[in-house]
Amino acid sequence: MFLSVFDLFKIGVGPSSSHTMGPMVAAGRFLTLLRSSPFHAHGLRASLHGSLAFTGKGHATDRATILGLAGFLPDSYDHAAAEAVLDANRNSRTLTTPGLGTLRFDPEQDLVFDYGHPLPGHANGMILSATDAQGDVILKETYYSIGGGFVQTAAEQAALDDRALNARPPVPYPFRNAAEMLAMARSAGLSIAQMKRANERVFLPDAAIDEGLNRIWATMNACIERGLAAEGILPGGLKVRRRARAIHQSLLAERGLNLTAPHVINDWMSTYAMAVNEENAAGGQVVTAPTNGAAGVLPAVLRYWLDHVPGASPARVGEFLLTAAAVGGLIKINASISGAECGCQAEVGSAAAMAAAGLAAVLGGSPEQIENAAEIALEHHLGMTCDPVKGLVQVPCIERNGLGAIKAVSAASLSLRGDGQHFVPLDAAIETMRQTGRDMHDHYKETSLGGLAVNVPNC
């Protein structure tokens, strides 16, 4: 099962890849389905289930669904235009949708948060319907937002049987797990990034790959810069202050002072990550890495390497991203990158593993050392719950990205002190994460029904 670097790193909008971007994408897919339908629609309906219901308001799932049904998509999102559409919908209770005309959609009646049992296919489920003039349903589809902005219909999910999962894509290095990845690297005498690029080259020429990778990093870095420049209170009601700018200003003032402690480098990494996740919490443009909730980890590590490590070169950013994507693909295929499915170990844990692998690669690590770096980072996030206070991607999510970046750098550094031989293979850590997520109580999987979400006053 081939996953492109551009599948894992998607430019989108905050605050959540699974709860904001996914529902917007699902709504767009439903509009495409409706345009090809022989029936004439007069209205639209949506119901949100499982985690999409429990934390949907905090994750702006209602806004995303409405905007998706109005024709908005994450990669071309225009904030001013979106606000105008939402205002118009509040007044008219209709949506004017490209190719479908004006359709009735009253959020108070037609957008339902269903807090009953989740749909069978995934914790993030939604049902979209179109109705005729009498209000009868003429078209209905079930969608699952499975993390990182990926969306599947119920039928697509059912089709993913063992034969489909094990089918080898037409790429030269079709590794499905870390053991195969290392074996292929040894046999071919190639790095992980070189194998990943060879796979990507089946679908895109090198120039397009490089252009896409450069755009990903430019968007990540721009997000860091916006976060470092912004001040104020984040939306949602928790009254969380943006802190990245103040920390960054303090760090800049201390530069060059002989009394600065070595551990202050951790503050640089944290403030880069926090800048991204503050932007995400404010609904800004981010890159899934592999999700929005964990979007700060990898950019922070990459920025740390470029700004603070001697010998770092922007020319190798693509190598970092390709290596990280190879590891992220293994985690997604064999476990999950969804907090609603496996807790935050699947989001920040996966992001830390990806970032550790990318950093180890550009620091000269062998494929074995890179695999070791990813394993260390993932192993030490195992069991981490997803318990956002008030369902907002703010507490503990923003700081957690900073600590994820620190762990990623430590994991890469430790791996490079060894020869790549280690006790726990990455495949075992990924499988453990999957099993732990399966056994984890739903209260700790992005429902805001347990953990910090119920033990911290949020109003």
ABEGO torsion letter per residue (X at the ends): XBBBAAAABBBBBOABAAAAAAAAAAAAAAAAAAAABABBBABBBBBBBEAAAAAAAAAGAAAAAAAAAAGBBAAABBAAAAAAAAAAAAAAGBBBBBGAEBBBBBAAAABBBBABBBBAABABBBBBBBBBAAGBBABBBBBBBAEGGBBBBAAAAAABBAAAAABBBBBABBBABAAAAAAAAAAAGBBAAAAAAAAAAAABBAAAAAAAAAAAAAAAAAAAAAAAABBEBBBGGAGBBBAAAAAAAAAAAABGBAABBAAAAAAAAAAAAAAAAAAAAAGBBBBBOABAAAAAAAAAAAAAAAAABBGBBAAAAAAAAAAAAAAAAAAAAABBABAAAAEAAAAAAAAAAAAAAAAAAAAGBBAAAAAAAAAAAAAAABGBBBBBBGGBBAOAAAAAAAAAAAAAAAAAAAAAABAGBBABBAAAAAAAAAAAAAABBAAABGAGABEAAAABBAX
